[in-house]
């Protein structure tokens, strides 16, 4: 049976738990949400849906959002869920839904219909998040299958997703009804997916695919603009625990994604995910340091808390040779500028706070 059901119009928040091994018939293996649900530091894993046959409304093995509902997924993971005979292995969003995915990872989900990671018929935002290793075996959208609503993807990574040989897109955008679906990509990696990135389905009605710029796309299928890079390989490490609340893809040395984002488009006080500046997993929040790292307290910084971080990546730097390195600084800007001049020059372009990497030139 499915572990959680949220009834219509009911607000509910779940924090710091794992929802796993649920089962749903026709829809919703882990969570059936008809209300206003927030999942905060939640893992939704190994849930399953089975159906009596493929139909557009069936699926949602991890989280199924019914008509008129809303979902906010924060610092959470939806992984290894299976929609057998349905769509949306990870997350399904029906008509008139509003879904926000923030600093979260949707990985290794399966749909035997469409939308291995996500099936959306409503309004959907994905910010600072990772969509990785999802599979659709029925038709398009190994990562995402989107119709009807408006979807915006910002500062995120979409990689290693797969559709079937006859419909192998990572992201599907299309429409069969009277509405015009919209998809916008900004500061985002869509690379390393099977065959090609975006499918704009030639349905009777148009669809709108926009680039907000500074994306890295594996091919020209996502309507690129001049600031986008078309590269098959974005230089990503495998999905792993890089120190944040969810698993992410760290950037390899020399990755074209390093410093490639438009800083003005990065959301204030939020990390640009494992994408185009520093990995959103590069630093964890104060008080949640990983065991292998030195523990610190923000309270000890007092008035000198202008720079508090754990990880810096300075390719070719004599101060920090190699790849990502632990770094914990709780000191005045002047002492840092004297001791670490290369770091100081870099910091003037990218300001790190615990758990986040945010362009903020005036702060250093």
One Martini backbone bead per residue (centre of mass of N, CA, C, O) as a GRO file, in nm:
protein
  364
    1UNK     BB    1   0.102   0.032   0.012
    2UNK     BB    2   0.064   0.357   0.047
    3UNK     BB    3   0.194   0.574   0.286
    4UNK     BB    4   0.070   0.853   0.147
    5UNK     BB    5  -0.213   1.090   0.202
    6UNK     BB    6  -0.333   1.397   0.053
    7UNK     BB    7  -0.582   1.594   0.079
    8UNK     BB    8  -0.778   1.820  -0.024
    9UNK     BB    9  -0.659   2.139   0.092
   10UNK     BB   10  -0.423   2.013   0.249
   11UNK     BB   11  -0.171   2.091   0.460
   12UNK     BB   12   0.172   1.954   0.426
   13UNK     BB   13   0.464   1.839   0.625
   14UNK     BB   14   0.774   1.675   0.549
   15UNK     BB   15   1.052   1.560   0.760
   16UNK     BB   16   1.314   1.366   0.791
   17UNK     BB   17   1.249   1.119   0.575
   18UNK     BB   18   1.150   0.789   0.458
   19UNK     BB   19   0.994   0.678   0.147
   20UNK     BB   20   0.928   0.325   0.115
   21UNK     BB   21   0.796   0.045  -0.044
   22UNK     BB   22   0.561   0.122  -0.209
   23UNK     BB   23   0.210   0.080  -0.333
   24UNK     BB   24   0.031   0.127  -0.650
   25UNK     BB   25  -0.280   0.142  -0.815
   26UNK     BB   26  -0.228   0.334  -1.111
   27UNK     BB   27  -0.125   0.521  -0.854
   28UNK     BB   28   0.085   0.602  -0.625
   29UNK     BB   29   0.333   0.463  -0.438
   30UNK     BB   30   0.419   0.679  -0.207
   31UNK     BB   31   0.250   0.953  -0.300
   32UNK     BB   32  -0.071   1.113  -0.250
   33UNK     BB   33  -0.139   1.439  -0.387
   34UNK     BB   34  -0.423   1.681  -0.323
   35UNK     BB   35  -0.272   1.917  -0.196
   36UNK     BB   36  -0.024   2.083   0.024
   37UNK     BB   37   0.305   1.987  -0.032
   38UNK     BB   38   0.599   1.930   0.179
   39UNK     BB   39   0.938   1.828   0.108
   40UNK     BB   40   1.195   1.800   0.367
   41UNK     BB   41   1.436   1.600   0.373
   42UNK     BB   42   1.347   1.371   0.159
   43UNK     BB   43   1.303   1.020   0.082
   44UNK     BB   44   1.203   0.866  -0.234
   45UNK     BB   45   1.199   0.503  -0.241
   46UNK     BB   46   1.115   0.208  -0.389
   47UNK     BB   47   0.861   0.257  -0.555
   48UNK     BB   48   0.532   0.132  -0.687
   49UNK     BB   49   0.358   0.095  -1.003
   50UNK     BB   50   0.054  -0.047  -1.120
   51UNK     BB   51  -0.138  -0.141  -1.418
   52UNK     BB   52  -0.404  -0.202  -1.663
   53UNK     BB   53  -0.283   0.033  -1.845
   54UNK     BB   54  -0.211   0.268  -2.058
   55UNK     BB   55  -0.240   0.610  -1.937
   56UNK     BB   56  -0.205   0.947  -1.885
   57UNK     BB   57  -0.295   0.926  -1.554
   58UNK     BB   58  -0.071   0.718  -1.505
   59UNK     BB   59   0.138   0.686  -1.207
   60UNK     BB   60   0.366   0.792  -0.984
   61UNK     BB   61   0.571   0.628  -0.790
   62UNK     BB   62   0.654   0.846  -0.593
   63UNK     BB   63   0.485   1.122  -0.687
   64UNK     BB   64   0.138   1.216  -0.685
   65UNK     BB   65  -0.034   1.490  -0.850
   66UNK     BB   66  -0.327   1.623  -0.833
   67UNK     BB   67  -0.578   1.812  -0.901
   68UNK     BB   68  -0.480   2.127  -0.765
   69UNK     BB   69  -0.204   2.082  -0.662
   70UNK     BB   70   0.093   2.098  -0.442
   71UNK     BB   71   0.463   2.102  -0.470
   72UNK     BB   72   0.748   2.093  -0.239
   73UNK     BB   73   1.094   2.030  -0.309
   74UNK     BB   74   1.347   2.002  -0.048
   75UNK     BB   75   1.633   1.860  -0.009
   76UNK     BB   76   1.565   1.605  -0.202
   77UNK     BB   77   1.484   1.253  -0.287
   78UNK     BB   78   1.412   1.077  -0.604
   79UNK     BB   79   1.440   0.714  -0.615
   80UNK     BB   80   1.394   0.407  -0.750
   81UNK     BB   81   1.133   0.424  -0.919
   82UNK     BB   82   0.825   0.242  -1.051
   83UNK     BB   83   0.640   0.266  -1.361
   84UNK     BB   84   0.412   0.015  -1.447
   85UNK     BB   85   0.219   0.138  -1.698
   86UNK     BB   86   0.349   0.436  -1.663
   87UNK     BB   87   0.414   0.763  -1.558
   88UNK     BB   88   0.637   0.897  -1.373
   89UNK     BB   89   0.861   0.763  -1.178
   90UNK     BB   90   0.892   1.004  -0.976
   91UNK     BB   91   0.704   1.252  -1.100
   92UNK     BB   92   0.356   1.352  -1.092
   93UNK     BB   93   0.160   1.607  -1.282
   94UNK     BB   94  -0.130   1.730  -1.311
   95UNK     BB   95  -0.366   1.921  -1.364
   96UNK     BB   96  -0.333   2.224  -1.200
   97UNK     BB   97  -0.038   2.231  -1.110
   98UNK     BB   98   0.227   2.299  -0.853
   99UNK     BB   99   0.585   2.273  -0.896
  100UNK     BB  100   0.876   2.260  -0.669
  101UNK     BB  101   1.226   2.220  -0.735
  102UNK     BB  102   1.474   2.224  -0.466
  103UNK     BB  103   1.767   2.106  -0.411
  104UNK     BB  104   1.734   1.834  -0.589
  105UNK     BB  105   1.694   1.470  -0.657
  106UNK     BB  106   1.634   1.285  -0.971
  107UNK     BB  107   1.688   0.926  -0.967
  108UNK     BB  108   1.659   0.617  -1.111
  109UNK     BB  109   1.399   0.616  -1.272
  110UNK     BB  110   1.092   0.441  -1.395
  111UNK     BB  111   0.915   0.430  -1.717
  112UNK     BB  112   0.701   0.247  -1.942
  113UNK     BB  113   0.637   0.510  -2.065
  114UNK     BB  114   0.675   0.830  -1.966
  115UNK     BB  115   0.880   0.997  -1.782
  116UNK     BB  116   1.109   0.885  -1.585
  117UNK     BB  117   1.115   1.133  -1.382
  118UNK     BB  118   0.895   1.333  -1.538
  119UNK     BB  119   0.540   1.424  -1.527
  120UNK     BB  120   0.384   1.712  -1.693
  121UNK     BB  121   0.058   1.923  -1.677
  122UNK     BB  122   0.181   2.177  -1.545
  123UNK     BB  123   0.344   2.371  -1.322
  124UNK     BB  124   0.715   2.400  -1.337
  125UNK     BB  125   1.003   2.396  -1.114
  126UNK     BB  126   1.370   2.396  -1.154
  127UNK     BB  127   1.614   2.435  -0.887
  128UNK     BB  128   1.916   2.336  -0.808
  129UNK     BB  129   1.916   2.054  -0.976
  130UNK     BB  130   1.892   1.685  -1.029
  131UNK     BB  131   1.871   1.489  -1.342
  132UNK     BB  132   1.937   1.132  -1.314
  133UNK     BB  133   1.915   0.817  -1.458
  134UNK     BB  134   1.660   0.809  -1.626
  135UNK     BB  135   1.372   0.602  -1.757
  136UNK     BB  136   1.215   0.548  -2.076
  137UNK     BB  137   1.036   0.276  -2.262
  138UNK     BB  138   0.792   0.392  -2.447
  139UNK     BB  139   0.903   0.694  -2.484
  140UNK     BB  140   0.961   0.992  -2.425
  141UNK     BB  141   1.143   1.123  -2.163
  142UNK     BB  142   1.371   1.026  -1.961
  143UNK     BB  143   1.333   1.282  -1.773
  144UNK     BB  144   1.105   1.463  -1.943
  145UNK     BB  145   0.737   1.517  -1.961
  146UNK     BB  146   0.584   1.802  -2.129
  147UNK     BB  147   0.261   1.956  -2.078
  148UNK     BB  148   0.054   2.255  -2.101
  149UNK     BB  149   0.250   2.407  -1.924
  150UNK     BB  150   0.497   2.571  -1.721
  151UNK     BB  151   0.855   2.542  -1.759
  152UNK     BB  152   1.139   2.589  -1.532
  153UNK     BB  153   1.503   2.579  -1.573
  154UNK     BB  154   1.751   2.633  -1.309
  155UNK     BB  155   2.056   2.554  -1.222
  156UNK     BB  156   2.091   2.262  -1.371
  157UNK     BB  157   2.103   1.891  -1.405
  158UNK     BB  158   2.091   1.690  -1.717
  159UNK     BB  159   2.173   1.340  -1.697
  160UNK     BB  160   2.174   1.010  -1.800
  161UNK     BB  161   1.928   0.987  -1.983
  162UNK     BB  162   1.656   0.759  -2.117
  163UNK     BB  163   1.529   0.641  -2.408
  164UNK     BB  164   1.423   0.489  -2.657
  165UNK     BB  165   1.530   0.428  -2.973
  166UNK     BB  166   1.249   0.563  -3.101
  167UNK     BB  167   1.259   0.789  -2.830
  168UNK     BB  168   1.560   0.954  -2.721
  169UNK     BB  169   1.474   1.175  -2.523
  170UNK     BB  170   1.506   1.375  -2.241
  171UNK     BB  171   1.308   1.608  -2.354
  172UNK     BB  172   0.958   1.681  -2.360
  173UNK     BB  173   0.759   1.887  -2.598
  174UNK     BB  174   0.395   1.909  -2.591
  175UNK     BB  175   0.060   1.889  -2.770
  176UNK     BB  176  -0.312   1.805  -2.795
  177UNK     BB  177  -0.440   2.060  -2.712
  178UNK     BB  178  -0.514   2.411  -2.659
  179UNK     BB  179  -0.247   2.445  -2.537
  180UNK     BB  180   0.076   2.610  -2.456
  181UNK     BB  181   0.370   2.497  -2.404
  182UNK     BB  182   0.648   2.569  -2.171
  183UNK     BB  183   1.015   2.605  -2.204
  184UNK     BB  184   1.290   2.693  -1.978
  185UNK     BB  185   1.647   2.751  -2.011
  186UNK     BB  186   1.894   2.814  -1.741
  187UNK     BB  187   2.196   2.749  -1.636
  188UNK     BB  188   2.212   2.457  -1.792
  189UNK     BB  189   2.251   2.105  -1.803
  190UNK     BB  190   2.229   1.911  -2.125
  191UNK     BB  191   2.412   1.616  -2.086
  192UNK     BB  192   2.470   1.276  -2.149
  193UNK     BB  193   2.239   1.181  -2.313
  194UNK     BB  194   2.045   0.994  -2.503
  195UNK     BB  195   2.120   1.123  -2.815
  196UNK     BB  196   1.897   1.364  -2.722
  197UNK     BB  197   1.752   1.637  -2.566
  198UNK     BB  198   1.509   1.772  -2.753
  199UNK     BB  199   1.147   1.740  -2.797
  200UNK     BB  200   0.944   1.882  -3.056
  201UNK     BB  201   0.630   1.829  -3.101
  202UNK     BB  202   0.420   1.787  -3.398
  203UNK     BB  203   0.159   1.921  -3.317
  204UNK     BB  204  -0.122   2.106  -3.374
  205UNK     BB  205   0.019   2.267  -3.155
  206UNK     BB  206   0.221   2.472  -3.018
  207UNK     BB  207   0.550   2.541  -2.886
  208UNK     BB  208   0.771   2.668  -2.619
  209UNK     BB  209   1.128   2.721  -2.659
  210UNK     BB  210   1.359   2.848  -2.421
  211UNK     BB  211   1.649   3.056  -2.379
  212UNK     BB  212   1.836   3.212  -2.110
  213UNK     BB  213   2.114   3.103  -2.115
  214UNK     BB  214   2.405   2.945  -2.027
  215UNK     BB  215   2.414   2.670  -2.159
  216UNK     BB  216   2.465   2.307  -2.173
  217UNK     BB  217   2.441   2.131  -2.480
  218UNK     BB  218   2.460   1.838  -2.674
  219UNK     BB  219   2.277   2.008  -2.878
  220UNK     BB  220   2.040   2.182  -3.109
  221UNK     BB  221   1.735   2.103  -2.979
  222UNK     BB  222   1.700   2.374  -2.757
  223UNK     BB  223   1.712   2.656  -2.879
  224UNK     BB  224   1.971   2.817  -2.905
  225UNK     BB  225   2.199   3.059  -2.803
  226UNK     BB  226   2.491   3.231  -2.798
  227UNK     BB  227   2.558   3.149  -2.481
  228UNK     BB  228   2.554   2.870  -2.565
  229UNK     BB  229   2.672   2.533  -2.534
  230UNK     BB  230   2.777   2.279  -2.771
  231UNK     BB  231   2.813   1.973  -2.584
  232UNK     BB  232   2.848   1.635  -2.512
  233UNK     BB  233   3.058   1.722  -2.274
  234UNK     BB  234   3.058   1.855  -1.931
  235UNK     BB  235   3.238   1.731  -1.708
  236UNK     BB  236   3.126   1.481  -1.524
  237UNK     BB  237   3.073   1.326  -1.253
  238UNK     BB  238   2.948   1.101  -1.083
  239UNK     BB  239   2.708   1.020  -0.889
  240UNK     BB  240   2.738   1.176  -0.557
  241UNK     BB  241   2.874   1.239  -0.247
  242UNK     BB  242   2.950   1.603  -0.202
  243UNK     BB  243   2.801   1.720   0.089
  244UNK     BB  244   2.511   1.747   0.053
  245UNK     BB  245   2.172   1.664   0.075
  246UNK     BB  246   2.249   1.555  -0.213
  247UNK     BB  247   2.319   1.410  -0.491
  248UNK     BB  248   2.588   1.478  -0.733
  249UNK     BB  249   2.765   1.646  -0.999
  250UNK     BB  250   3.070   1.693  -1.036
  251UNK     BB  251   3.337   1.879  -1.151
  252UNK     BB  252   3.575   1.863  -1.364
  253UNK     BB  253   3.862   1.932  -1.466
  254UNK     BB  254   3.792   2.155  -1.727
  255UNK     BB  255   3.513   2.219  -1.731
  256UNK     BB  256   3.283   2.408  -1.917
  257UNK     BB  257   3.109   2.489  -1.651
  258UNK     BB  258   3.315   2.663  -1.544
  259UNK     BB  259   3.213   2.982  -1.516
  260UNK     BB  260   2.938   2.982  -1.725
  261UNK     BB  261   2.754   3.156  -1.583
  262UNK     BB  262   2.500   3.385  -1.519
  263UNK     BB  263   2.512   3.562  -1.236
  264UNK     BB  264   2.247   3.739  -1.263
  265UNK     BB  265   2.062   3.453  -1.267
  266UNK     BB  266   2.119   3.397  -0.984
  267UNK     BB  267   1.992   3.318  -0.698
  268UNK     BB  268   1.963   3.443  -0.405
  269UNK     BB  269   2.109   3.246  -0.173
  270UNK     BB  270   2.182   3.026  -0.401
  271UNK     BB  271   2.270   2.750  -0.554
  272UNK     BB  272   2.396   2.646  -0.887
  273UNK     BB  273   2.448   2.378  -0.850
  274UNK     BB  274   2.592   2.116  -1.053
  275UNK     BB  275   2.728   2.345  -1.261
  276UNK     BB  276   2.825   2.685  -1.357
  277UNK     BB  277   3.020   2.709  -1.107
  278UNK     BB  278   2.966   2.571  -0.824
  279UNK     BB  279   2.903   2.322  -0.645
  280UNK     BB  280   2.627   2.267  -0.443
  281UNK     BB  281   2.810   2.036  -0.285
  282UNK     BB  282   3.067   2.187  -0.175
  283UNK     BB  283   2.877   2.296   0.060
  284UNK     BB  284   2.779   2.290   0.387
  285UNK     BB  285   2.608   2.357   0.645
  286UNK     BB  286   2.616   2.489   0.938
  287UNK     BB  287   2.632   2.196   1.141
  288UNK     BB  288   2.661   1.983   0.861
  289UNK     BB  289   2.913   1.845   0.865
  290UNK     BB  290   3.122   1.629   0.763
  291UNK     BB  291   3.325   1.404   0.917
  292UNK     BB  292   3.583   1.469   0.724
  293UNK     BB  293   3.531   1.748   0.843
  294UNK     BB  294   3.555   2.037   0.982
  295UNK     BB  295   3.420   2.186   1.250
  296UNK     BB  296   3.183   2.454   1.282
  297UNK     BB  297   3.083   2.790   1.392
  298UNK     BB  298   2.901   3.066   1.328
  299UNK     BB  299   2.922   3.200   1.609
  300UNK     BB  300   3.243   3.242   1.600
  301UNK     BB  301   3.252   3.472   1.386
  302UNK     BB  302   3.072   3.702   1.418
  303UNK     BB  303   3.192   3.982   1.249
  304UNK     BB  304   3.372   3.757   1.058
  305UNK     BB  305   3.134   3.628   0.835
  306UNK     BB  306   3.196   3.683   0.524
  307UNK     BB  307   3.367   3.401   0.521
  308UNK     BB  308   3.204   3.075   0.483
  309UNK     BB  309   3.370   2.775   0.400
  310UNK     BB  310   3.493   2.455   0.240
  311UNK     BB  311   3.513   2.503  -0.082
  312UNK     BB  312   3.761   2.516  -0.344
  313UNK     BB  313   3.815   2.604  -0.700
  314UNK     BB  314   4.159   2.625  -0.835
  315UNK     BB  315   4.285   2.605  -1.118
  316UNK     BB  316   4.635   2.612  -1.088
  317UNK     BB  317   4.675   2.653  -0.793
  318UNK     BB  318   4.911   2.683  -0.537
  319UNK     BB  319   4.713   2.688  -0.292
  320UNK     BB  320   4.495   2.482  -0.463
  321UNK     BB  321   4.560   2.201  -0.570
  322UNK     BB  322   4.358   2.066  -0.807
  323UNK     BB  323   4.071   2.011  -0.671
  324UNK     BB  324   3.866   1.978  -0.442
  325UNK     BB  325   3.887   2.161  -0.126
  326UNK     BB  326   3.918   2.203   0.187
  327UNK     BB  327   3.766   2.504   0.341
  328UNK     BB  328   3.799   2.705   0.644
  329UNK     BB  329   3.660   3.030   0.688
  330UNK     BB  330   3.693   3.270   0.977
  331UNK     BB  331   3.737   3.588   0.861
  332UNK     BB  332   3.872   3.850   0.744
  333UNK     BB  333   3.924   3.987   0.441
  334UNK     BB  334   4.215   4.091   0.488
  335UNK     BB  335   4.344   3.818   0.578
  336UNK     BB  336   4.278   3.668   0.316
  337UNK     BB  337   4.421   3.856   0.108
  338UNK     BB  338   4.707   3.795   0.228
  339UNK     BB  339   4.709   3.468   0.231
  340UNK     BB  340   4.486   3.440  -0.036
  341UNK     BB  341   4.500   3.587  -0.331
  342UNK     BB  342   4.355   3.395  -0.526
  343UNK     BB  343   4.099   3.360  -0.363
  344UNK     BB  344   4.027   3.657  -0.351
  345UNK     BB  345   3.986   3.697  -0.654
  346UNK     BB  346   3.763   3.485  -0.673
  347UNK     BB  347   3.566   3.599  -0.454
  348UNK     BB  348   3.488   3.860  -0.615
  349UNK     BB  349   3.293   3.662  -0.798
  350UNK     BB  350   3.247   3.437  -0.558
  351UNK     BB  351   3.016   3.374  -0.309
  352UNK     BB  352   3.039   3.193  -0.005
  353UNK     BB  353   2.813   2.995   0.170
  354UNK     BB  354   2.668   2.780   0.353
  355UNK     BB  355   2.554   2.561   0.096
  356UNK     BB  356   2.654   2.797  -0.104
  357UNK     BB  357   2.673   2.954  -0.443
  358UNK     BB  358   2.716   3.311  -0.479
  359UNK     BB  359   2.696   3.577  -0.664
  360UNK     BB  360   2.875   3.858  -0.479
  361UNK     BB  361   3.094   4.099  -0.518
  362UNK     BB  362   3.042   4.300  -0.262
  363UNK     BB  363   3.123   4.090  -0.020
  364UNK     BB  364   3.457   4.071  -0.061
   0.00000   0.00000   0.00000
